[in-house]
Amino acid sequence: MIAEVRQRKADGFPVADSRDFGEAVILPGFVNAHAHLEYTALRGLLDDLPFFAWIRALTDLKRALESGSVDGVEEVEPARFWKASAVLGAAEAVAGGATTIADCTDSGAALDGLLAVGARGIVYQEVFGVEEDVPADAIVASAKEAVAALADRANAGQHSVGVSPHSPYTVRPDLMRAIGEWAMGAELPLCIHAAESGPEVEFIRRGTGEIGDHLKVRGVAWHDLGAHRPRSSLTHLRACGVLGPRTLLVHGVNVSACDRDTVAETGASFAHCPRSNAVLGIGTAPLRWMARCSDPPRVGLGTDSAVSSGSLDMLEEMRCALLLQRAVHRTGRVPCRAREALEMATIGGARALGLADRIGSLRPGYEADIGVLALGSRRFAPINDVTSAVVYQGAAHDVIMTMVAGRIVFENGCVHGVGMETARKCAECVSARLATLARGARSG
């Protein structure tokens, strides 16, 4: 816990309790409001695909690995691979100054990553279900077991466990309602990919397009909502009972005019993932609109997965958030400034996750989650405004120390975690075999 904040060393302050970082800035630890740590080792395998093709290719890779049909990796169990991948992702994140990670996990390996490096976080157990042959109560019962298993392994002081009904098009309505009833009753954190893409909008409004066609081929009929078709993904989710003050909405690129009242009235928050949105070609989220849904704004920044954004670098995420908003709006009214980008990466993310009373700021009584960024590189000179220097010139490799709950987890290029080398070897072995399958997806 932070006991005191000083601008300079006071007389009589014990030398043994002080550290000199040279020309550097001490920041609140970054809050990565949305990630998929277990996909880190898939980085670079699915580049240059459009959104829905990317989703399907990722699903195919996961199924191939789980089914054991990947040549040469029989000796590596899928669970071991997902854990190794998550550990690598968590190590990358803390080395870049992130201290809190909100992660959606299918395998549960995200928690292994957080535990391995000592990071804080919220782990959302993902739930999928479009076919109607499995009853909703059976899927919810399985999800409850998975959430309970994660909670049993979590560090209660640093980790929360929630549930993520993946999206409006991968979770059928009756299942979405059942998850909402359970999660709201149990006061669980919720996370949903929502209003993400054009195909999602077309499917929700009209039941047509790539997603609708794909579900028809699979014999799934719930896309036909008839006269009760919602105006947007968020009105659909509200009708399903999954929007509330503990709900984190990821992406929000395609929110509609009617959605602002929905967000304001339910108290839901946003995770903004500008690099992933850009890489997958789904657009740029209306950041100013999001910020105006609540006062103060409950909008955080998320890197999403390394397989969609390329890295877990929160400094790069800040810069892209700022630059993309300015490029798209082409107006004298600056839609995002350096200070606002930094706030989204720290206290904004803490608000979005409901943790703003503990993290996101450097103030007495808050958790000692801290990142130190070196400013000695020629890239920073001269420094006329520290905030602008951090956002416009900073990069993950400038971070020289990361601390979580008063414990150093990264310093001078070394992550103080466990199993790093074993995780790297395992992830590289399996990823190399998956590359052949991925090349087929990109050329198909």
WOQUI-V946796 format. One record per backbone hydrogen bond with DSSP energy under -0.5 kcal/mol. NH is the residue of the N-H (numbers start at 1). CO is the residue of the C=O. If there is no record, write none. Layout:
nh:co
NH:CO
NH:CO
//
This chain:
nh:co
2:366
13:10
17:14
18:15
21:19
24:22
25:373
27:25
27:371
29:369
30:97
31:345
32:30
32:100
33:31
33:301
35:102
39:36
40:37
42:39
43:40
45:42
49:46
51:280
54:50
55:51
56:52
57:53
58:54
59:55
60:56
61:57
62:58
63:59
64:60
65:61
66:62
67:63
68:64
68:65
69:64
71:69
73:70
76:73
77:75
81:77
82:78
83:79
84:80
85:81
86:82
87:83
88:84
89:85
90:86
91:87
92:88
93:89
94:90
95:91
96:92
96:93
97:94
98:93
99:30
100:30
101:120
102:32
103:101
103:122
104:35
105:103
105:124
111:108
112:108
113:109
114:110
115:111
116:112
117:113
118:114
119:114
120:99
121:158
122:101
123:160
124:103
124:122
125:123
125:162
126:105
126:124
127:164
129:170
135:133
138:135
139:135
140:136
141:137
142:138
143:139
144:140
145:141
146:142
147:143
148:144
149:145
150:146
151:147
152:148
153:149
153:150
154:150
156:154
158:155
159:155
160:121
162:123
163:189
164:125
166:127
166:164
168:193
170:167
171:167
172:129
176:172
177:173
178:174
179:175
180:176
181:177
182:178
183:179
184:180
185:181
186:182
187:183
187:184
188:183
190:246
191:163
192:248
193:166
194:192
194:250
201:197
202:198
203:199
204:200
205:201
206:202
207:202
207:203
208:202
212:208
213:209
214:210
215:211
216:212
217:213
218:214
219:216
220:215
224:221
225:223
228:225
229:226
236:232
237:233
238:234
239:235
240:236
241:238
242:237
244:242
247:244
248:190
248:246
249:247
249:269
250:192
250:248
251:271
252:194
252:250
253:195
254:195
255:252
259:256
260:257
262:258
263:259
264:260
265:261
266:262
267:263
268:263
269:247
270:298
271:249
272:270
272:300
273:271
277:273
278:274
279:275
280:276
281:278
282:277
283:277
286:252
287:285
290:286
291:287
292:288
293:290
294:291
300:270
301:344
302:272
304:34
308:305
309:305
310:306
314:312
317:313
318:314
319:315
320:316
321:317
322:318
323:319
324:320
325:321
326:322
327:323
328:324
329:325
330:326
334:332
341:337
342:338
343:339
344:340
345:341
346:342
346:343
347:360
348:343
349:343
349:344
350:346
351:347
352:348
353:349
354:351
355:350
356:350
358:355
359:355
363:361
365:2
366:363
367:358
369:367
370:368
370:403
371:27
372:401
373:25
374:372
374:398
375:23
380:377
381:377
381:378
384:382
389:385
390:386
391:387
392:388
393:389
394:389
394:390
398:395
399:396
400:372
401:372
402:410
403:370
404:407
406:368
407:404
409:402
410:402
411:414
412:400
414:411
416:409
416:414
417:415
418:116
423:419
424:420
425:421
426:422
427:423
428:424
429:425
430:426
431:427
432:428
433:429
434:430
435:431
436:433
437:433
438:434
439:435
440:436
441:437
442:438
443:439
444:440
//
